[in-house]
Amino acid sequence: MTQPARTIMDNLRSQDRTVQNEAYYTILEQTDQNVDWAYEIWDELVQDLSHADNHSRSIAAQILCNLAKSDPEGRIFDDFAALMEVTKDKRFVTARHCLQSLWKIGMAGQPQKELVMKGLAERYRNCIEEKNSTLIRFDIIQGLWNLYQYEPDETIKQLAQDLIDREEDVKYRKKYAGVWKKK
């Protein structure tokens, strides 16, 4: 592993939250673009998806979602199920951070976009009995909107509309639909 990658990973694991947060924001900024060092940290991030510390799980999930665009080997397909598990994390804030980042995987290409759409649709349909189901559903609709803004594709829009139409509570159906009426 190159020294810069090792330093980032060490800083992400720091007990000093200031150091950890600085590393987190730095790596998110760097991974907004394609990077050539993704695989230097990939496996450690996948391991961190099940880390004892929820903050580490959250960071790992968000960075992996960002790294999908730097994944020519398609590792994200093997690790997507682990990311989906983080969307069910016992700490809701961790689950939510992961869920809010998943759409970024769809920026990596058509197969990744289809993977994300399928995963989000399944999560939407199956979360109804969960404590925070309305927030989960809102985040899913927002993620589809974000993906649509990146690549206006009518299949994304149609999926979002189909999911919104499944909502039985008129109040929440209007709230979810409002995401798509922003612009």
Backbone as a chain_set.jsonl record, in Angstrom:
{"seq": "MTQPARTIMDNLRSQDRTVQNEAYYTILEQTDQNVDWAYEIWDELVQDLSHADNHSRSIAAQILCNLAKSDPEGRIFDDFAALMEVTKDKRFVTARHCLQSLWKIGMAGQPQKELVMKGLAERYRNCIEEKNSTLIRFDIIQGLWNLYQYEPDETIKQLAQDLIDREEDVKYRKKYAGVWKKK", "coords": {"N": [[0.857, -1.171, 0.0], [0.557, 2.197, -0.822], [2.181, 5.002, 0.744], [0.548, 7.386, 1.084], [-2.069, 6.254, 0.943], [-1.991, 4.437, 3.083], [-1.656, 6.233, 5.189], [-4.078, 7.633, 5.084], [-5.907, 5.563, 5.715], [-4.984, 4.893, 8.279], [-5.5, 7.298, 9.577], [-8.265, 7.41, 9.324], [-8.959, 5.511, 11.136], [-8.231, 6.611, 13.471], [-8.387, 7.439, 16.961], [-8.801, 9.964, 17.626], [-11.234, 12.117, 16.944], [-11.149, 14.455, 15.426], [-8.932, 14.148, 13.726], [-9.783, 11.841, 12.444], [-12.163, 12.758, 11.196], [-11.125, 14.728, 9.487], [-9.594, 13.154, 7.747], [-11.65, 11.639, 6.662], [-13.249, 13.586, 5.29], [-11.347, 14.455, 3.474], [-10.828, 12.132, 1.955], [-13.357, 11.65, 0.868], [-13.61, 13.873, -0.779], [-11.476, 13.453, -2.558], [-12.289, 11.067, -3.762], [-14.444, 11.801, -5.222], [-13.758, 11.948, -7.775], [-12.35, 9.723, -10.241], [-9.98, 7.503, -8.921], [-6.694, 6.07, -8.749], [-5.903, 4.392, -6.761], [-7.789, 2.895, -5.464], [-8.08, 0.121, -4.947], [-6.122, -0.316, -3.12], [-7.125, 0.255, -0.647], [-9.557, -0.937, -0.586], [-10.276, -3.617, 0.365], [-9.892, -3.363, 3.127], [-11.827, -1.485, 3.721], [-14.149, -2.912, 3.098], [-14.009, -4.868, 5.096], [-14.397, -3.185, 7.255], [-17.083, -2.667, 7.118], [-18.372, -4.272, 8.845], [-17.404, -3.535, 11.268], [-16.901, -3.057, 14.812], [-17.394, -0.492, 15.719], [-19.809, 1.855, 15.019], [-19.409, 4.261, 13.69], [-17.147, 3.787, 12.151], [-18.198, 1.831, 10.452], [-20.049, 3.349, 9.031], [-18.407, 5.257, 7.746], [-16.827, 3.561, 6.128], [-18.784, 2.468, 4.423], [-19.718, 4.736, 3.033], [-17.394, 5.607, 1.718], [-16.783, 3.378, 0.113], [-18.993, 3.435, -1.615], [-18.412, 5.794, -2.978], [-16.049, 4.978, -4.215], [-16.833, 3.249, -6.197], [-16.809, 4.18, -8.804], [-14.202, 3.969, -9.4], [-13.551, 1.375, -9.913], [-12.66, -0.79, -11.892], [-12.545, -3.572, -11.961], [-14.951, -4.441, -11.022], [-15.589, -5.067, -8.368], [-17.505, -4.083, -6.704], [-19.861, -5.367, -7.224], [-19.637, -7.8, -5.922], [-19.538, -6.924, -3.32], [-21.795, -5.511, -2.808], [-24.022, -6.593, -1.481], [-23.147, -6.628, 1.167], [-23.015, -3.905, 1.639], [-25.733, -3.309, 1.443], [-26.619, -4.586, 3.713], [-25.599, -2.887, 5.649], [-27.377, -0.824, 5.388], [-29.322, -1.624, 7.036], [-28.442, -1.354, 9.537], [-28.028, -1.555, 13.114], [-27.707, 0.849, 14.356], [-29.361, 3.587, 13.492], [-28.49, 5.971, 12.289], [-26.129, 5.234, 11.071], [-27.037, 3.342, 9.208], [-28.564, 5.049, 7.66], [-26.676, 6.872, 6.613], [-25.271, 5.187, 4.895], [-27.334, 4.372, 3.159], [-27.99, 6.829, 1.988], [-25.812, 7.217, 0.39], [-25.653, 5.198, -1.478], [-26.633, 5.594, -4.108], [-24.551, 6.682, -5.525], [-23.014, 4.632, -6.496], [-24.273, 3.93, -8.81], [-23.319, 5.761, -10.607], [-21.144, 4.703, -11.805], [-21.554, 3.18, -14.075], [-23.716, 1.468, -16.467], [-24.373, -1.289, -15.658], [-23.868, -1.084, -12.898], [-25.647, 0.915, -12.213], [-28.073, -0.392, -12.664], [-27.855, -2.373, -10.716], [-27.944, -0.837, -8.37], [-30.49, 0.355, -8.629], [-32.141, -1.911, -8.518], [-31.466, -2.892, -5.965], [-32.231, -0.721, -4.3], [-34.965, -0.606, -4.857], [-35.842, -3.07, -3.877], [-35.187, -2.755, -1.182], [-36.888, -0.651, -0.512], [-39.402, -1.86, -0.809], [-39.289, -3.814, 1.174], [-38.953, -2.639, 3.68], [-41.083, -1.818, 5.207], [-42.04, -2.702, 7.717], [-40.166, -1.802, 9.46], [-38.83, 0.331, 12.036], [-38.172, 3.005, 11.243], [-39.324, 3.333, 8.705], [-40.501, 5.249, 6.989], [-38.576, 7.252, 6.734], [-36.514, 5.769, 5.619], [-37.655, 5.08, 3.178], [-37.992, 7.643, 2.13], [-35.295, 8.423, 1.836], [-34.502, 6.597, -0.097], [-36.057, 7.343, -2.319], [-35.016, 9.905, -2.621], [-32.359, 9.226, -3.226], [-32.717, 7.977, -5.716], [-33.585, 10.189, -7.135], [-31.25, 11.739, -7.023], [-29.54, 10.128, -8.547], [-30.871, 10.234, -10.967], [-30.551, 12.938, -11.543], [-27.843, 12.966, -12.05], [-27.707, 11.294, -14.284], [-30.06, 11.629, -16.463], [-32.431, 9.388, -16.891], [-35.112, 7.698, -18.022], [-35.931, 5.265, -16.961], [-35.125, 5.304, -14.347], [-36.661, 7.364, -13.319], [-39.212, 6.263, -13.744], [-39.102, 4.015, -12.074], [-38.9, 5.277, -9.572], [-41.386, 6.576, -9.52], [-43.104, 4.356, -9.585], [-42.483, 3.199, -7.114], [-43.241, 5.253, -5.356], [-45.959, 5.286, -5.876], [-46.696, 2.938, -4.625], [-46.9, 3.555, -1.999], [-49.1, 3.64, 0.628], [-50.057, 5.509, 2.453], [-51.297, 8.647, 2.089], [-50.189, 11.073, 2.886], [-47.404, 10.531, 3.08], [-46.941, 9.632, 0.502], [-47.282, 11.999, -0.914], [-45.173, 13.461, 0.181], [-42.917, 11.985, -0.705], [-43.28, 12.188, -3.458], [-42.859, 14.877, -3.705], [-40.108, 15.165, -3.708], [-39.414, 14.689, -6.322], [-40.501, 16.812, -7.568], [-38.967, 18.966, -7.25], [-37.499, 20.394, -9.141]], "CA": [[0.0, 0.0, 0.0], [1.353, 3.422, -0.858], [2.166, 5.737, 2.006], [-0.655, 8.225, 1.24], [-3.235, 5.407, 1.229], [-1.819, 3.924, 4.445], [-1.902, 7.354, 6.106], [-5.525, 7.889, 5.099], [-6.567, 4.496, 6.474], [-4.612, 5.061, 9.688], [-6.217, 8.464, 10.105], [-9.689, 7.055, 9.432], [-9.099, 4.672, 12.331], [-7.725, 7.34, 14.636], [-9.305, 7.655, 18.074], [-9.011, 11.41, 17.639], [-12.302, 12.368, 15.965], [-10.744, 15.54, 14.529], [-8.064, 13.523, 12.723], [-10.633, 10.935, 11.69], [-13.056, 13.54, 10.341], [-10.327, 15.37, 8.442], [-9.285, 12.097, 6.772], [-12.917, 11.295, 6.019], [-13.608, 14.621, 4.314], [-10.321, 14.453, 2.431], [-11.01, 10.99, 1.049], [-14.594, 11.847, 0.1], [-13.309, 14.86, -1.83], [-10.619, 12.806, -3.557], [-13.013, 10.005, -4.464], [-15.461, 12.358, -6.118], [-13.2, 11.659, -9.092], [-11.727, 8.418, -10.352], [-8.653, 7.436, -8.315], [-6.009, 4.841, -9.144], [-5.49, 3.672, -5.556], [-8.991, 2.354, -4.804], [-7.904, -1.247, -4.468], [-5.182, -0.318, -1.996], [-7.883, 0.363, 0.602], [-10.869, -1.564, -0.785], [-10.543, -4.761, 1.247], [-10.02, -2.878, 4.505], [-13.138, -0.833, 3.838], [-15.161, -3.976, 3.137], [-13.946, -5.423, 6.45], [-14.945, -2.202, 8.189], [-18.549, -2.648, 7.064], [-18.863, -5.004, 10.02], [-16.582, -3.077, 12.401], [-17.657, -2.881, 16.062], [-17.739, 0.926, 15.863], [-20.745, 2.253, 13.962], [-18.821, 5.365, 12.927], [-16.273, 3.142, 11.166], [-19.07, 1.197, 9.455], [-20.616, 4.42, 8.22], [-17.34, 5.805, 6.901], [-16.468, 2.551, 5.132], [-19.865, 2.367, 3.438], [-19.748, 5.935, 2.196], [-16.213, 5.634, 0.855], [-16.957, 2.34, -0.909], [-19.936, 3.939, -2.616], [-17.668, 6.756, -3.797], [-15.005, 4.288, -4.966], [-17.396, 2.406, -7.258], [-16.404, 4.718, -10.105], [-12.778, 3.635, -9.549], [-13.582, -0.074, -9.724], [-12.77, -1.464, -13.196], [-12.695, -5.02, -11.78], [-16.333, -4.733, -10.644], [-15.685, -5.628, -7.017], [-18.709, -3.58, -6.046], [-20.924, -6.363, -7.394], [-19.469, -8.792, -4.863], [-19.646, -6.299, -2.004], [-23.041, -4.747, -2.708], [-24.887, -7.19, -0.447], [-22.647, -6.16, 2.467], [-23.466, -2.515, 1.766], [-27.174, -3.33, 1.712], [-26.765, -4.952, 5.126], [-25.339, -1.692, 6.448], [-28.598, -0.004, 5.372], [-30.188, -2.169, 8.084], [-27.611, -1.303, 10.738], [-28.759, -1.33, 14.367], [-27.641, 2.296, 14.588], [-30.061, 4.115, 12.322], [-27.694, 7.0, 11.622], [-25.181, 4.501, 10.221], [-27.834, 2.817, 8.108], [-29.0, 6.163, 6.82], [-25.527, 7.385, 5.862], [-25.028, 4.244, 3.807], [-28.452, 4.464, 2.227], [-27.904, 8.098, 1.271], [-24.655, 7.191, -0.503], [-25.723, 4.089, -2.435], [-26.899, 6.032, -5.476], [-23.283, 7.02, -6.181], [-22.544, 3.435, -7.193], [-24.885, 3.988, -10.134], [-22.562, 6.666, -11.467], [-20.012, 3.967, -12.355], [-21.893, 2.55, -15.35], [-25.062, 0.906, -16.594], [-24.616, -2.44, -14.775], [-23.899, -0.611, -11.517], [-26.909, 1.644, -12.055], [-29.13, -1.394, -12.55], [-27.672, -2.996, -9.408], [-28.442, 0.106, -7.368], [-31.938, 0.49, -8.764], [-32.741, -3.149, -8.019], [-31.263, -2.931, -4.516], [-33.062, 0.292, -3.647], [-36.376, -0.997, -4.991], [-36.092, -4.164, -2.934], [-35.13, -2.184, 0.171], [-38.125, 0.126, -0.359], [-40.532, -2.781, -0.643], [-39.155, -4.673, 2.348], [-38.667, -1.91, 4.926], [-42.327, -1.297, 5.747], [-42.229, -3.062, 9.125], [-39.075, -1.258, 10.269], [-39.156, 1.492, 12.866], [-38.029, 4.272, 10.508], [-39.592, 3.01, 7.301], [-40.794, 6.419, 6.154], [-37.298, 7.906, 6.444], [-35.805, 4.881, 4.693], [-38.282, 5.257, 1.864], [-37.658, 8.987, 1.652], [-33.895, 8.405, 1.389], [-34.444, 5.828, -1.343], [-36.591, 8.205, -3.376], [-34.017, 10.97, -2.804], [-31.224, 8.629, -3.923], [-33.098, 7.815, -7.117], [-33.578, 11.54, -7.698], [-29.847, 12.126, -7.209], [-29.033, 9.359, -9.675], [-31.52, 10.799, -12.144], [-29.905, 14.221, -11.816], [-26.549, 12.657, -12.644], [-27.966, 10.735, -15.609], [-31.506, 11.58, -16.697], [-32.811, 8.129, -17.517], [-36.53, 7.528, -17.716], [-36.164, 4.068, -16.144], [-34.956, 5.731, -12.951], [-37.865, 8.138, -12.989], [-40.346, 5.338, -13.693], [-38.959, 3.229, -10.859], [-39.268, 6.134, -8.443], [-42.837, 6.771, -9.549], [-43.729, 3.084, -9.193], [-42.308, 3.041, -5.666], [-44.087, 6.256, -4.714], [-47.344, 4.83, -6.026], [-46.919, 1.826, -3.687], [-47.125, 4.109, -0.658], [-50.531, 3.683, 0.921], [-50.355, 6.72, 3.217], [-51.313, 9.787, 1.175], [-49.243, 12.08, 3.4], [-46.041, 10.164, 2.693], [-46.887, 9.595, -0.962], [-47.058, 13.387, -1.34], [-43.822, 13.843, 0.592], [-41.966, 11.343, -1.61], [-43.46, 12.786, -4.779], [-42.281, 16.221, -3.646], [-38.689, 15.085, -4.053], [-39.302, 14.72, -7.793], [-41.062, 18.068, -8.073], [-38.049, 20.027, -6.838], [-37.013, 21.226, -10.265]], "C": [[0.905, 1.236, 0.0], [1.211, 4.171, 0.456], [0.937, 6.65, 2.138], [-1.912, 7.413, 1.578], [-3.171, 4.87, 2.657], [-2.131, 5.017, 5.468], [-3.392, 7.649, 6.211], [-6.231, 6.831, 5.943], [-6.24, 4.596, 7.962], [-5.385, 6.217, 10.312], [-7.717, 8.208, 10.223], [-9.955, 6.222, 10.676], [-8.627, 5.37, 13.602], [-8.807, 7.459, 15.708], [-9.623, 9.139, 18.235], [-10.028, 11.742, 16.543], [-11.956, 13.502, 15.003], [-9.889, 14.98, 13.399], [-8.906, 12.618, 11.823], [-11.536, 11.701, 10.719], [-12.307, 14.226, 9.206], [-9.984, 14.357, 7.344], [-10.537, 11.724, 5.977], [-13.288, 12.318, 4.939], [-12.606, 14.685, 3.164], [-10.561, 13.323, 1.438], [-12.318, 11.101, 0.259], [-14.366, 12.832, -1.042], [-12.481, 14.214, -2.94], [-11.392, 11.788, -4.39], [-14.24, 10.509, -5.208], [-15.051, 12.136, -7.569], [-12.647, 10.236, -9.067], [-10.324, 8.49, -9.74], [-8.011, 6.1, -8.683], [-5.569, 3.981, -7.961], [-6.666, 3.024, -4.814], [-8.751, 0.974, -4.206], [-6.886, -1.358, -3.337], [-5.925, -0.307, -0.657], [-9.204, -0.409, 0.568], [-11.168, -2.653, 0.243], [-10.688, -4.343, 2.707], [-11.375, -2.212, 4.721], [-14.254, -1.87, 3.91], [-15.181, -4.617, 4.526], [-14.593, -4.475, 7.457], [-16.467, -2.092, 8.128], [-19.158, -3.406, 8.232], [-18.046, -4.664, 11.274], [-17.468, -2.884, 13.637], [-18.136, -1.442, 16.248], [-18.629, 1.365, 14.701], [-20.204, 3.392, 13.113], [-17.903, 4.809, 11.832], [-17.095, 2.462, 10.072], [-19.628, 2.237, 8.491], [-19.59, 4.981, 7.238], [-16.998, 4.82, 5.788], [-17.526, 2.467, 4.036], [-19.856, 3.562, 2.492], [-18.562, 5.989, 1.234], [-16.318, 4.574, -0.236], [-17.921, 2.788, -1.998], [-19.242, 4.935, -3.542], [-16.649, 6.055, -4.698], [-15.545, 3.446, -6.114], [-16.978, 2.897, -8.638], [-14.938, 4.432, -10.406], [-12.574, 2.129, -9.453], [-13.709, -0.81, -11.059], [-12.933, -2.981, -13.088], [-14.12, -5.413, -11.39], [-16.486, -5.368, -9.277], [-16.973, -5.211, -6.311], [-19.858, -4.582, -6.157], [-20.853, -7.446, -6.315], [-19.755, -8.217, -3.483], [-20.951, -5.525, -1.791], [-23.958, -5.29, -1.617], [-24.455, -6.734, 0.946], [-23.043, -4.701, 2.694], [-24.956, -2.462, 2.08], [-27.438, -3.724, 3.161], [-26.524, -3.751, 6.028], [-26.558, -0.768, 6.432], [-29.624, -0.486, 6.391], [-29.477, -2.142, 9.432], [-28.455, -1.002, 11.975], [-28.715, 0.14, 14.783], [-28.205, 2.974, 13.359], [-29.25, 5.165, 11.589], [-26.677, 6.357, 10.675], [-25.9, 3.964, 8.993], [-28.193, 3.928, 7.126], [-27.849, 6.746, 6.0], [-25.204, 6.476, 4.677], [-26.109, 4.38, 2.739], [-28.373, 5.728, 1.38], [-26.736, 8.151, 0.293], [-24.763, 6.152, -1.617], [-25.904, 4.532, -3.881], [-25.606, 6.309, -6.25], [-22.692, 5.829, -6.919], [-23.066, 3.447, -8.622], [-24.186, 4.914, -11.102], [-21.449, 5.929, -12.212], [-20.3, 3.315, -13.707], [-23.274, 1.926, -15.322], [-25.289, -0.317, -15.701], [-24.702, -2.038, -13.298], [-25.194, 0.136, -11.238], [-28.062, 0.67, -11.869], [-29.062, -2.1, -11.196], [-28.255, -2.109, -8.306], [-29.959, 0.222, -7.434], [-32.653, -0.741, -8.203], [-32.643, -3.206, -6.497], [-32.139, -1.939, -3.777], [-34.541, -0.067, -3.717], [-36.728, -2.106, -3.997], [-36.118, -3.639, -1.495], [-36.407, -1.406, 0.471], [-39.297, -0.793, -0.044], [-40.479, -3.531, 0.69], [-38.964, -3.947, 3.676], [-39.92, -1.522, 5.698], [-42.53, -1.594, 7.23], [-41.148, -2.478, 10.04], [-39.499, 0.036, 10.959], [-39.156, 2.809, 12.071], [-38.321, 4.115, 9.025], [-39.857, 4.242, 6.437], [-39.515, 7.195, 5.817], [-36.476, 7.07, 5.459], [-36.356, 5.087, 3.289], [-37.977, 6.642, 1.284], [-36.232, 9.011, 1.1], [-33.731, 7.642, 0.082], [-34.941, 6.669, -2.507], [-35.617, 9.337, -3.669], [-32.799, 10.432, -3.557], [-31.512, 8.415, -5.405], [-33.124, 9.165, -7.827], [-32.138, 11.989, -7.985], [-29.237, 11.407, -8.409], [-29.615, 9.893, -10.984], [-30.905, 12.149, -12.524], [-28.536, 14.013, -12.459], [-26.731, 12.172, -14.078], [-29.467, 10.626, -15.823], [-31.882, 10.365, -17.556], [-34.245, 7.858, -17.077], [-36.807, 6.27, -16.89], [-36.006, 4.386, -14.661], [-36.215, 6.449, -12.492], [-39.076, 7.222, -12.846], [-40.296, 4.474, -12.438], [-39.376, 4.044, -9.643], [-40.78, 6.323, -8.385], [-43.576, 5.508, -9.126], [-43.635, 2.875, -7.681], [-43.19, 4.025, -4.904], [-45.549, 5.809, -4.744], [-47.686, 3.669, -5.086], [-47.253, 2.315, -2.282], [-48.622, 4.27, -0.414], [-50.936, 4.954, 1.664], [-50.197, 7.938, 2.308], [-50.303, 10.856, 1.598], [-47.82, 11.776, 2.937], [-45.9, 10.058, 1.184], [-46.622, 11.007, -1.498], [-45.646, 13.853, -0.994], [-42.78, 13.264, -0.369], [-42.059, 11.951, -3.016], [-42.85, 14.179, -4.837], [-40.8, 16.248, -3.975], [-38.51, 15.258, -5.558], [-39.881, 15.99, -8.387], [-40.172, 19.242, -7.742], [-37.709, 20.977, -7.986], [-37.74, 20.9, -11.525]], "O": [[1.891, 1.3, 0.734], [0.236, 3.992, 1.187], [0.333, 6.689, 3.209], [-2.723, 7.836, 2.402], [-4.182, 4.85, 3.36], [-2.784, 4.766, 6.481], [-3.906, 7.888, 7.304], [-7.059, 7.163, 6.791], [-7.114, 4.405, 8.808], [-5.865, 6.117, 11.441], [-8.366, 8.734, 11.126], [-11.065, 6.235, 11.207], [-8.627, 4.777, 14.68], [-9.994, 7.567, 15.398], [-10.592, 9.513, 18.895], [-9.717, 11.657, 15.355], [-12.432, 13.504, 13.868], [-10.11, 15.311, 12.234], [-8.76, 12.629, 10.6], [-11.655, 11.327, 9.552], [-12.808, 14.295, 8.084], [-10.073, 14.668, 6.156], [-10.476, 11.52, 4.765], [-13.603, 11.948, 3.808], [-12.979, 14.94, 2.019], [-10.506, 13.529, 0.226], [-12.374, 10.687, -0.899], [-14.876, 12.638, -2.146], [-12.759, 14.41, -4.123], [-11.166, 11.669, -5.594], [-14.995, 9.713, -5.766], [-15.887, 12.136, -8.473], [-12.499, 9.63, -8.006], [-9.573, 9.427, -10.01], [-8.711, 5.111, -8.903], [-4.928, 2.948, -8.152], [-6.529, 2.647, -3.65], [-9.175, 0.696, -3.084], [-6.806, -2.392, -2.673], [-5.411, -0.801, 0.347], [-9.887, -0.517, 1.587], [-12.2, -2.612, 0.913], [-11.506, -4.9, 3.439], [-11.99, -2.362, 5.776], [-15.194, -1.723, 4.691], [-16.253, -4.88, 5.071], [-15.256, -4.914, 8.397], [-17.075, -1.48, 9.007], [-20.325, -3.205, 8.569], [-18.017, -5.44, 12.229], [-18.654, -2.58, 13.51], [-19.172, -1.207, 16.87], [-18.241, 1.256, 13.538], [-20.517, 3.474, 11.926], [-17.894, 5.317, 10.71], [-16.728, 2.511, 8.898], [-19.669, 2.018, 7.281], [-19.875, 5.154, 6.053], [-16.893, 5.212, 4.626], [-17.194, 2.402, 2.852], [-19.976, 3.397, 1.278], [-18.713, 6.371, 0.074], [-15.978, 4.84, -1.389], [-17.681, 2.541, -3.18], [-19.462, 4.918, -4.753], [-16.414, 6.494, -5.824], [-14.761, 2.972, -6.937], [-16.811, 2.089, -9.552], [-14.482, 4.627, -11.533], [-11.542, 1.665, -8.967], [-14.756, -1.397, -11.336], [-13.413, -3.613, -14.03], [-14.463, -6.595, -11.424], [-17.423, -6.134, -9.053], [-17.463, -5.914, -5.427], [-20.726, -4.637, -5.286], [-21.88, -7.943, -5.854], [-20.167, -8.943, -2.578], [-21.177, -4.957, -0.723], [-24.601, -4.517, -0.907], [-25.297, -6.483, 1.807], [-23.368, -4.311, 3.816], [-25.389, -1.651, 2.899], [-28.392, -3.237, 3.768], [-27.177, -3.612, 7.062], [-26.752, -0.001, 7.375], [-30.659, 0.148, 6.593], [-29.88, -2.841, 10.362], [-29.459, -0.294, 11.902], [-29.605, 0.612, 15.491], [-27.591, 2.94, 12.293], [-29.32, 5.238, 10.362], [-26.405, 6.888, 9.598], [-25.422, 4.118, 7.869], [-28.127, 3.747, 5.911], [-28.026, 7.076, 4.828], [-24.899, 6.956, 3.585], [-25.808, 4.489, 1.55], [-28.659, 5.693, 0.183], [-26.681, 9.047, -0.55], [-24.028, 6.228, -2.602], [-25.37, 3.894, -4.788], [-25.569, 6.187, -7.474], [-21.94, 6.01, -7.877], [-22.37, 3.018, -9.542], [-24.438, 4.855, -12.305], [-20.873, 6.474, -13.153], [-19.366, 2.936, -14.414], [-23.919, 1.864, -14.275], [-26.322, -0.381, -15.033], [-25.508, -2.584, -12.544], [-25.773, 0.008, -10.159], [-28.928, 0.879, -11.02], [-30.097, -2.392, -10.596], [-28.97, -2.585, -7.424], [-30.633, 0.191, -6.404], [-33.653, -0.617, -7.496], [-33.618, -3.529, -5.819], [-32.724, -2.269, -2.746], [-35.283, 0.14, -2.757], [-37.782, -2.075, -3.361], [-36.966, -4.034, -0.695], [-36.946, -1.489, 1.574], [-40.081, -0.535, 0.87], [-41.521, -3.846, 1.265], [-38.825, -4.602, 4.709], [-39.804, -0.935, 6.773], [-43.144, -0.79, 7.931], [-41.212, -2.644, 11.258], [-40.411, 0.731, 10.511], [-40.062, 3.627, 12.229], [-37.637, 4.703, 8.187], [-39.471, 4.269, 5.268], [-39.396, 7.738, 4.719], [-35.821, 7.615, 4.57], [-35.599, 5.248, 2.331], [-37.733, 6.781, 0.085], [-35.99, 9.555, 0.023], [-32.904, 8.01, -0.754], [-34.314, 6.701, -3.565], [-35.41, 9.695, -4.828], [-32.266, 11.113, -4.433], [-30.647, 8.645, -6.25], [-32.728, 9.267, -8.988], [-31.847, 12.542, -9.045], [-28.504, 12.009, -9.193], [-28.912, 9.984, -11.99], [-30.761, 12.454, -13.707], [-28.122, 14.796, -13.313], [-26.0, 12.585, -14.979], [-30.083, 9.643, -15.413], [-31.671, 10.339, -18.769], [-34.535, 7.799, -15.882], [-37.816, 6.212, -16.188], [-36.684, 3.796, -13.819], [-36.756, 6.175, -11.42], [-39.877, 7.39, -11.927], [-41.325, 4.227, -11.81], [-40.115, 3.56, -8.786], [-41.379, 6.238, -7.313], [-44.561, 5.579, -8.391], [-44.592, 2.428, -7.048], [-43.817, 3.657, -3.91], [-46.273, 5.941, -3.758], [-48.86, 3.448, -4.788], [-47.821, 1.577, -1.477], [-49.316, 4.954, -1.166], [-52.063, 5.422, 1.506], [-49.103, 8.223, 1.819], [-49.645, 11.465, 0.755], [-47.116, 12.665, 2.457], [-44.838, 10.365, 0.643], [-45.832, 11.185, -2.425], [-45.004, 14.553, -1.777], [-41.868, 13.97, -0.797], [-41.045, 12.193, -3.671], [-42.38, 14.613, -5.889], [-40.293, 17.253, -4.472], [-37.561, 15.9, -6.008], [-39.762, 16.219, -9.591], [-40.567, 20.393, -7.929], [-37.645, 22.194, -7.814], [-37.467, 21.496, -12.567]]}, "num_chains": 1, "name": "protein.A"}
